[in-house]
Amino acid sequence: MTSTVSFPSHNWLDLPEILWYYICEHLSVIDIVYLSQTNQKLYQLINTDPFWIHLIRTHFGQRLWHLYCNLLFHQTNTTDLLYKSTHNQQEFERQYKQLPPTILRTGWTMAITAAQNNNIKGFAAAKRAKFYFPKLKHQLKMAITEKTFRSHLIFYEFNNEKLISFKQTVLLSKLVYFYLLDRKRLPVNSMFTCFDNLNLHPLCEKDSTSISEYVAHVDYKWLSAVRGSFIDVIPGEYQIVVRMKLDIVRYELQREDDNFSGEFTCIPEYGLMSNYTWDGEWFEMNYALNDKNWFEHSMGTITVYELSEVYFGMRVWMMPYKKYQILCDYIELKIVQ
């Protein structure tokens, strides 16, 4: 006679809410979305502010939770502090018209912000970031209205995929979580060359080892200096990261008159800029460490106070001959936690 052992039946829906919170900490965002669609109880549990605020705090830490859940939508800056009143715009236009042609044509910040192409908005961004905001950084606050935030995330592409078409009724905390989780990457085929008036794309080629499919060549030529911009960047502190690969084109002994240096500059429309420089020693060290493999490198940190377009540019000098080459995959803004 065979005995059978019976186990008590358990209903997963009877689990305490806190356990579902812990379970969802280990799920991808798409899995959480699918889980919420399985039954009414989980739908109601997941579509609450406490749930998404818990995930924000767990995944991004106390600092970002405090900024994006408690401060960001409750702070304001005056127009005078931001230098964006009608009077300020007129003053920027006046200054722009007085620029010498040489500075307008060859100036680095002019090239990055596309001010060469009559972009007054970019010129104003460079002036604010370089001369005005450093003096006001203790008075400026990271601020955005909920309406503005929502208007830029209604049809939000999460990690380059159409995951959800957000409606105005979606919880603000849920929108914040998606924004913080999303990778803010710009592929090289979305960039342009500097020191031109034709908006030419940099020299790109397909590369199976790249993440964005294409890579750009940045070397000693003027047309290899690249620029681009991120649109509608929400206030916060961002680290600029470049995925790159280094290569030596010509193997020759170093000479006294050799000069290799590079520069990466990032300018937010309403924020503090960053400028990162490197030399031949930096190249040799990173080339030795990564041995022609792709690696990510930080190019500094920017602070964004209000919704901004964020401009960036990268260039190198190599004299008297071309020896090194930088292959660039993408530029990314990473929120500093």
URDAVEN-V307315 format. One record per backbone hydrogen bond with DSSP energy under -1.0 kcal/mol. NH is the residue of the N-H (numbers start at 1). CO is the residue of the C=O. Records with the same first field share a line. If there is no record, write none. Layout:
NH->CO, CO
This chain:
14->11
15->12
20->16
21->17
22->18
23->19
24->20
25->21
26->23
27->24
32->28
33->29
34->30
35->31
36->32
37->34
38->35
43->39
44->40
45->41
46->42
47->43
48->46
52->48
53->49
54->50
55->51
56->52
57->53
58->54
59->55
60->56
61->57
65->61
66->62
67->63
68->64
69->65
70->66
71->66
72->67
74->71
82->78
84->79
89->85
90->86
91->87
92->88
93->89
94->90
95->91
96->92
97->93
99->96
104->100
105->101
106->102
107->103
111->107
112->108
113->109
115->110
116->110
117->114
118->115
120->118
123->119
124->120
125->121
126->122
127->123
128->124
129->125
130->126
131->127
132->127
133->128
135->132
139->136
140->136
143->305
144->72
149->145
150->146
151->147
152->148
153->150
158->161
161->158
163->161
166->154
170->167
175->171
176->172
177->173
178->174
179->175
180->176
181->177
182->178
185->183
186->331
188->329
190->187
191->188
192->227
193->200
194->225
205->215
207->213
210->207
215->205
216->328
217->203
218->326
224->221
225->222
226->314
227->192
228->312
230->310
233->308
236->304
238->302
239->334
240->300
241->332
242->297
243->330
244->295
245->327
247->325
249->323
250->323
258->255
259->319
261->317
262->278
263->315
264->276
265->313
266->274
267->311
269->309
272->303
274->266
276->264
278->262
283->279
284->280
285->281
286->282
287->283
288->284
289->285
290->286
291->287
293->290
295->244
297->242
299->240
302->238
303->272
304->236
305->270
306->270
308->233
310->230
311->267
312->228
313->265
314->226
315->263
317->261
319->259
325->247
326->218
327->245
328->216
329->243
331->186
332->241
333->184
334->239
336->237
